[in-house]
Amino acid sequence: MWVKRELLFALQQNRFENRIVPLLYQPCDYERLSWTLSSFQIINFTRTFDEGCRDLMRTWGVGYKSE
């Protein structure tokens, strides 16, 4: 319920345009949360933390080096 509310709020605010990046930290049916989520690039953290960070940083245009 809260994810839906937060997403609806963010989608209605111009300041969040092109700044919403959903993070997947455990498998779930995210399409049940909102049909809108599938239209965003979802960053998958279910594989490894380093891969998730690398994908997130790439989305932001920033380099990431694992330790």
Backbone as CSV, one residue per row, in Angstrom:
resi,resn,N_x,N_y,N_z,CA_x,CA_y,CA_z,C_x,C_y,C_z
1,MET,0.814,-1.186,0.000,0.000,0.000,0.000,0.868,1.264,0.000
2,TRP,1.920,1.288,0.829,2.746,2.489,0.924,3.590,2.696,-0.333
3,VAL,4.043,1.611,-0.934,4.804,1.750,-2.178,3.928,2.390,-3.246
4,LYS,2.696,1.950,-3.340,1.772,2.532,-4.315,1.570,4.025,-4.053
5,ARG,1.377,4.381,-2.794,1.169,5.796,-2.453,2.391,6.642,-2.779
6,GLU,3.560,6.135,-2.421,4.792,6.882,-2.686,5.028,7.026,-4.186
7,LEU,4.773,5.964,-4.936,4.954,6.031,-6.378,3.977,7.024,-7.004
8,LEU,2.725,6.985,-6.623,1.744,7.929,-7.153,2.126,9.368,-6.833
9,PHE,2.589,9.603,-5.604,3.038,10.944,-5.221,4.187,11.395,-6.104
10,ALA,5.196,10.532,-6.273,6.376,10.893,-7.062,6.027,11.141,-8.520
11,LEU,5.122,10.351,-9.064,4.749,10.529,-10.471,4.010,11.837,-10.715
12,GLN,3.397,12.391,-9.691,2.648,13.633,-9.827,3.524,14.875,-9.623
13,GLN,4.757,14.685,-9.206,5.665,15.797,-8.929,6.654,15.976,-10.082
14,ASN,6.696,17.154,-10.648,7.635,17.422,-11.748,9.086,17.245,-11.322
15,ARG,9.390,17.527,-10.068,10.788,17.448,-9.622,11.334,16.027,-9.621
16,PHE,10.455,15.004,-9.704,10.904,13.614,-9.734,10.925,13.032,-11.144
17,GLU,10.621,13.840,-12.139,10.614,13.341,-13.508,12.017,12.866,-13.891
18,ASN,12.089,11.681,-14.463,13.352,11.026,-14.862,14.271,10.740,-13.683
19,ARG,13.740,10.687,-12.475,14.563,10.402,-11.296,14.083,9.178,-10.526
20,ILE,13.074,8.514,-11.013,12.557,7.331,-10.327,13.290,6.109,-10.854
21,VAL,13.979,5.406,-9.958,14.715,4.199,-10.316,14.321,3.108,-9.321
22,PRO,13.402,2.226,-9.711,13.006,1.143,-8.799,14.156,0.162,-8.586
23,LEU,14.354,-0.244,-7.332,15.371,-1.227,-6.971,14.680,-2.512,-6.540
24,LEU,15.116,-3.634,-7.084,14.562,-4.939,-6.738,15.572,-5.651,-5.857
25,TYR,15.273,-5.817,-4.571,16.226,-6.468,-3.675,15.823,-7.890,-3.336
26,GLN,14.586,-8.264,-3.656,14.167,-9.660,-3.552,13.090,-9.908,-4.601
27,PRO,13.013,-11.131,-5.097,12.027,-11.410,-6.146,10.607,-11.081,-5.679
28,CYS,9.843,-10.457,-6.550,8.447,-10.156,-6.256,7.712,-9.886,-7.562
29,ASP,6.414,-9.868,-7.506,5.595,-9.551,-8.668,5.331,-8.047,-8.640
30,TYR,6.309,-7.268,-9.085,6.204,-5.809,-8.980,5.112,-5.236,-9.874
31,GLU,4.669,-5.980,-10.862,3.573,-5.483,-11.694,2.266,-5.411,-10.900
32,ARG,2.164,-6.174,-9.818,0.985,-6.083,-8.956,0.983,-4.787,-8.162
33,LEU,2.164,-4.222,-7.903,2.243,-2.962,-7.171,1.722,-1.817,-8.024
34,SER,2.143,-1.807,-9.268,1.717,-0.750,-10.186,2.122,-1.130,-11.600
35,TRP,1.225,-0.957,-12.527,1.551,-1.231,-13.925,2.633,-0.281,-14.410
36,THR,2.793,0.838,-13.758,3.763,1.851,-14.170,5.197,1.384,-13.957
37,LEU,5.437,0.562,-12.938,6.805,0.155,-12.625,7.484,-0.573,-13.783
38,SER,6.730,-1.342,-14.541,7.353,-2.091,-15.631,7.851,-1.176,-16.747
39,SER,7.423,0.084,-16.756,7.901,1.014,-17.780,9.239,1.655,-17.401
40,PHE,9.685,1.463,-16.169,10.963,1.998,-15.707,12.044,0.927,-15.814
41,GLN,13.288,1.371,-15.898,14.400,0.429,-15.839,14.562,0.024,-14.379
42,ILE,14.345,-1.240,-14.092,14.437,-1.739,-12.722,15.848,-2.257,-12.483
43,ILE,16.460,-1.803,-11.405,17.807,-2.228,-11.047,17.691,-3.462,-10.155
44,ASN,18.289,-4.550,-10.609,18.153,-5.839,-9.943,19.305,-6.070,-8.961
45,PHE,18.979,-6.088,-7.680,19.959,-6.385,-6.630,19.838,-7.822,-6.144
46,THR,19.010,-8.657,-6.807,18.829,-10.031,-6.342,20.002,-10.925,-6.735
47,ARG,20.798,-10.509,-7.708,21.959,-11.314,-8.111,23.072,-11.103,-7.084
48,THR,23.805,-10.000,-7.207,24.832,-9.648,-6.227,24.747,-8.155,-5.970
49,PHE,25.253,-7.744,-4.830,25.257,-6.326,-4.474,26.097,-5.521,-5.473
50,ASP,27.272,-6.061,-5.832,28.152,-5.346,-6.765,27.491,-5.139,-8.124
51,GLU,26.813,-6.164,-8.637,26.141,-6.017,-9.926,25.019,-4.977,-9.835
52,GLY,24.267,-5.007,-8.738,23.206,-4.024,-8.545,23.764,-2.612,-8.486
53,CYS,24.849,-2.416,-7.734,25.470,-1.091,-7.636,26.010,-0.644,-8.981
54,ARG,26.638,-1.548,-9.702,27.184,-1.204,-11.015,26.059,-0.759,-11.957
55,ASP,24.947,-1.502,-11.973,23.815,-1.135,-12.830,23.198,0.197,-12.415
56,LEU,23.097,0.429,-11.112,22.536,1.691,-10.624,23.433,2.862,-11.001
57,MET,24.727,2.725,-10.784,25.665,3.794,-11.125,25.672,4.050,-12.628
58,ARG,25.563,2.994,-13.424,25.513,3.156,-14.880,24.277,3.963,-15.272
59,THR,23.154,3.716,-14.601,21.925,4.463,-14.867,22.134,5.940,-14.588
60,TRP,22.874,6.255,-13.547,23.151,7.639,-13.173,24.329,8.238,-13.931
61,GLY,25.025,7.411,-14.720,26.166,7.900,-15.478,27.410,8.053,-14.639
62,VAL,27.534,7.234,-13.586,28.669,7.307,-12.658,29.367,5.954,-12.668
63,GLY,30.697,5.944,-12.574,31.442,4.700,-12.508,31.348,4.069,-11.124
64,TYR,31.496,2.755,-11.062,31.464,2.027,-9.785,32.533,0.966,-9.803
65,LYS,33.358,0.951,-8.747,34.371,-0.085,-8.594,34.087,-0.840,-7.312
66,SER,34.035,-2.162,-7.411,33.835,-2.965,-6.204,35.158,-3.108,-5.477
67,GLU,35.076,-3.369,-4.186,36.294,-3.472,-3.378,36.915,-4.828,-3.496
